[in-house]
Amino acid sequence: MGQFKVKRGYNLPLEGSPEGKLVVVPQPKQVAVQATDFRNLRPQMKVEPGDHVKIGSVLFTDKKQPDVKFLAPAAGKVNDVVRGDRRRILRVVIDVETSNESVEFPRYTDTQIKTLERAQVINALVEGGMWPALRQRPFSNIADLDKSPKAIFISGLDTAPLAADPNFYMKELKADFQTGVLALQRLTGGK
């Protein structure tokens, strides 16, 4: 797929807006975790083609921050590890199986989250594979585990053309979103 770099923005003349309707789609036969989605990531493989993985199994880690884990989004068999120039890992492809075997992670209530230490929140995010979603400014790299952020910015609105309305897709997830914000509060010294 080609990439286009546009300077000064471009207004696409698209008409209409997304329908406020949720469509259930069938489970895909294959899924892939793209290492190229993460800037300055140097993956270190923990699985090989042919290995069986559960949902939440470690696929690879970052060589710079070995504690940062990238987890399997589906249970199945690792089909391929696609490599690019200089054997750089581009993606890990998994053939999805119907079983929903998953790795168990600790769960916390809102009251428990309020009493967690910063290290416990970091450990939960790292073990649950959510740490790579936290980006560090100014270069949008994966956040450094050893640095305490001055502030955390949560973007809740996609500005892309025809992006879904967050009021629609967050309607049933507001409590979960608030719990996530509560957990992220524990990472900074502020409020």
NORTAVEN-V758660 format. One record per residue. RES is the residue in three letters. SS is DSSP state (hx for helix, st for strand, lp for the rest). PSI is psi as a letter, one per 30 degrees, with the letter a starting at -180 (none if undefined). D_FIRST is the distance of its C-alpha to the first C-alpha in whole Angstrom. Layout:
((RES & SS & PSI & D_FIRST) (RES & SS & PSI & D_FIRST))
//
This chain:
((MET & lp & k & 0) (GLY & lp & l & 4) (GLN & lp & k & 7) (PHE & lp & k & 10) (LYS & lp & k & 13) (VAL & lp & k & 16) (LYS & lp & k & 20) (ARG & lp & g & 22) (GLY & lp & l & 20) (TYR & lp & k & 19) (ASN & lp & j & 21) (LEU & lp & k & 19) (PRO & lp & i & 22) (LEU & lp & k & 21) (GLU & lp & l & 24) (GLY & lp & a & 25) (SER & lp & l & 25) (PRO & lp & k & 24) (GLU & lp & k & 26) (GLY & lp & h & 29) (LYS & lp & k & 28) (LEU & lp & k & 27) (VAL & lp & k & 26) (VAL & lp & k & 26) (VAL & lp & l & 23) (PRO & lp & l & 24) (GLN & lp & k & 23) (PRO & lp & l & 20) (LYS & lp & f & 21) (GLN & st & k & 18) (VAL & st & l & 17) (ALA & st & k & 16) (VAL & st & j & 17) (GLN & st & j & 14) (ALA & hx & f & 16) (THR & hx & f & 14) (ASP & hx & f & 14) (PHE & lp & j & 18) (ARG & lp & k & 19) (ASN & lp & g & 21) (LEU & lp & k & 21) (ARG & lp & j & 23) (PRO & st & k & 23) (GLN & st & j & 26) (MET & st & k & 25) (LYS & lp & f & 28) (VAL & lp & l & 27) (GLU & lp & l & 26) (PRO & lp & k & 25) (GLY & lp & f & 28) (ASP & lp & k & 29) (HIS & st & k & 29) (VAL & st & l & 29) (LYS & lp & l & 30) (ILE & st & k & 28) (GLY & lp & g & 29) (SER & lp & k & 29) (VAL & st & k & 28) (LEU & st & e & 25) (PHE & st & l & 25) (THR & st & l & 26) (ASP & st & k & 26) (LYS & lp & e & 28) (LYS & lp & e & 29) (GLN & lp & i & 30) (PRO & lp & f & 31) (ASP & lp & f & 32) (VAL & lp & k & 29) (LYS & st & k & 27) (PHE & st & k & 24) (LEU & st & l & 25) (ALA & lp & k & 24) (PRO & lp & f & 23) (ALA & lp & l & 24) (ALA & lp & k & 27) (GLY & st & a & 27) (LYS & st & k & 26) (VAL & st & j & 24) (ASN & st & e & 22) (ASP & st & k & 20) (VAL & st & j & 19) (VAL & st & k & 16) (ARG & st & l & 17) (GLY & lp & b & 15) (ASP & hx & k & 17) (ARG & hx & h & 21) (ARG & hx & g & 21) (ARG & lp & k & 19) (ILE & st & k & 18) (LEU & st & e & 14) (ARG & st & l & 15) (VAL & st & k & 18) (VAL & st & k & 18) (ILE & st & k & 21) (ASP & st & j & 22) (VAL & st & k & 24) (GLU & lp & l & 27) (THR & lp & f & 30) (SER & lp & k & 32) (ASN & lp & h & 31) (GLU & lp & k & 33) (SER & st & l & 32) (VAL & lp & k & 34) (GLU & lp & k & 36) (PHE & lp & l & 36) (PRO & lp & k & 39) (ARG & lp & k & 39) (TYR & lp & k & 41) (THR & lp & l & 43) (ASP & hx & e & 43) (THR & hx & e & 46) (GLN & hx & e & 45) (ILE & hx & e & 42) (LYS & hx & f & 45) (THR & hx & f & 47) (LEU & lp & k & 44) (GLU & lp & l & 44) (ARG & hx & e & 41) (ALA & hx & e & 41) (GLN & hx & e & 41) (VAL & hx & e & 38) (ILE & hx & e & 36) (ASN & hx & e & 36) (ALA & hx & e & 35) (LEU & hx & e & 32) (VAL & hx & e & 31) (GLU & hx & e & 33) (GLY & lp & g & 31) (GLY & lp & g & 27) (MET & lp & f & 27) (TRP & hx & e & 28) (PRO & hx & f & 24) (ALA & hx & f & 24) (LEU & lp & k & 26) (ARG & st & k & 25) (GLN & st & k & 27) (ARG & lp & l & 28) (PRO & lp & f & 27) (PHE & lp & g & 24) (SER & lp & h & 23) (ASN & st & l & 23) (ILE & st & k & 25) (ALA & lp & k & 28) (ASP & lp & k & 31) (LEU & lp & f & 33) (ASP & lp & f & 36) (LYS & lp & k & 36) (SER & lp & k & 38) (PRO & lp & k & 36) (LYS & lp & e & 38) (ALA & lp & l & 36) (ILE & lp & k & 33) (PHE & lp & k & 31) (ILE & lp & j & 29) (SER & lp & j & 27) (GLY & lp & g & 27) (LEU & lp & k & 26) (ASP & lp & k & 22) (THR & lp & g & 22) (ALA & lp & l & 18) (PRO & lp & k & 19) (LEU & lp & g & 20) (ALA & lp & k & 20) (ALA & lp & l & 23) (ASP & lp & k & 26) (PRO & hx & f & 28) (ASN & hx & f & 31) (PHE & hx & e & 30) (TYR & hx & f & 28) (MET & lp & g & 30) (LYS & lp & e & 33) (GLU & lp & f & 34) (LEU & lp & g & 33) (LYS & hx & e & 35) (ALA & hx & e & 37) (ASP & hx & e & 35) (PHE & hx & e & 33) (GLN & hx & e & 36) (THR & hx & e & 37) (GLY & hx & e & 34) (VAL & hx & e & 35) (LEU & hx & e & 39) (ALA & hx & e & 37) (LEU & hx & f & 35) (GLN & hx & e & 38) (ARG & lp & f & 40) (LEU & lp & f & 38) (THR & lp & l & 39) (GLY & lp & f & 43) (GLY & lp & a & 43) (LYS & lp & none & 43))
//
